[in-house]
Amino acid sequence: MNFVQATSRLIESITLEDVANEIGVSHGLLRLSRLDPSNPAYRPPPSAWQAAVARLAKRRSSDLERLADQLGTKGNTGARRSKRKARSKTTARRKRAR
């Protein structure tokens, strides 16, 4: 997996269309449900919205876990490693004393 593939999977988002499909209602109804309740076009959300959002969240969470596992098994080959050695406290004190 390359950088573009990995970051594309990471930033994929769940759309309101996905939520509508999961609940089995129209995208338009969900758009109206997200309006301020004082708006005359407001509609109450469908009764099954919480379970549907929970399912989508769990699915997305699983997808991100798989991505993390796939990238973690590569041994972090793209990460830069510092070749600089850590200085001892006495070396640091000597440098400050100069």
Helices and strands as residue ranges (DSSP letters): H 3-11, H 16-23, H 27-33, H 49-72, H 89-97
